Amino acid sequence: MIDDAKDAASIATNDITKITQSEDGKLWISTYWAGVEQLDPATGKYQLRAEKVNHEKEQKLNEERLRFFTNITHKLRTPLTLILGPLDDISHSSDISKAVKHKLAVIHQSISRN
């Protein structure tokens, strides 16, 4: 048996309106009350299609967020890295005071932080 008949929202207690099988062997069961559910014959478990779609959307959103923050980090790091060359040139110059060299070292340290 697919489901527990005591559960009011189970497949067993609903009127099945349609059963189709996808190419990957999973059964799609349409019921009057519960909507469309997916049954995996290998495990005997089923999942509401809406839950599966929501899960896939959530995964896609998480991937988009990761891509966004990776791009932002890259866009911030690139200009900072380009500043390091001229900063090193200035800090190695002999015509600047010790106080300015110290400030340039602080700037260099801030840019180099990961």
N, C-alpha and C positions, 0 to 999 in steps of 0.2 A: 504494500500500500504506500502511496506517495506521501500521505499526510495524516495527521491525527484528526479523526472525525469529530472530536470534542471541540476543536477550535472552530468558531463560527466563520472565520475568514479563510478556512482551509479549502484546498481544492476538492477534498472529498465531500464537503457539504454544499458546494456550489454547483450550479448548473453549468457544465462545460459547454461552451458554444462553438469552440473551434480548437483543433489541435494541428499544429504544423511542425515539421522537422527541418532545422537549418542544415546547411552543408556540413557543419562541424559535429552533427549528431545530436545536438541539443533540441529538446522539444519545447515549443512555445504553446502554452495552454491559455486560451481565452476563456474566462468565466464571467458569468453575469455580474457577480458582486465584486470580485477581487481584481478584475481587469486582466491584463496579460502578464503571465508568469513564465519564467524560463525554468525548465527542468533539465538537469544534467544527468543523463542515464548512468554515467559512471559512478556518481556519488549518490544519486537518488534525492538530491537536494534541489530546491527551486528558489528562485529569486524574482521578486517583482521587477518588471522591465523598468519601471520608473526609478527604482532604487539603483539598478545597474547604470542607467543613463545619468543619474545624479552623481554616482561614484565616478564615472568616466569624465563628467564635466569638472568635478572637483580636482581630479588628477590633472586635467588639462590646465585648469586655472593655476594650480601649484607650479606646473612647468613654466607657464607664462610669467609668474611672479619671479621664479628663479632666474629666468632669462633676462627679465627686466633689471633686477638688481645686479646681475653679472655685468650687463651692458653699462649700467650707471657707474659701477665701480671702475670698469675699464675706462670710461670717458673721463672720470676724475683723475685716475692714476696717470694717464698718458700726458696731460699737460704738466703735471707735477714732475714727472720724469724729465720732460724737456727743460724744466727750470734748473735741474741739477747741474748740467754742464756749465752754463754761465755763472751759476752760483759758486761752483768750485773755482772757476777762473778768477772771480772777484776775491774770494777768500784767500787765494794763494798770492794775491797781489801784495807787494811790499809797501805800497803807499797808504794803507788803511790802518786805523788805530786798532789796538788790542780789543777795545770794547766793541767795535764794529765786527771784528773777526769772531768774537764770542756770539754776537747776535746772528751772524751768518751761519755759525756752527749749529745754533739752536734751530734755525730755519731748515738747514740741511737734515738735521736729526728728525724734525717733524715730517718732512717730505719722505724720508726713507722708511718711516714706520710702516709696518705691514698691517 
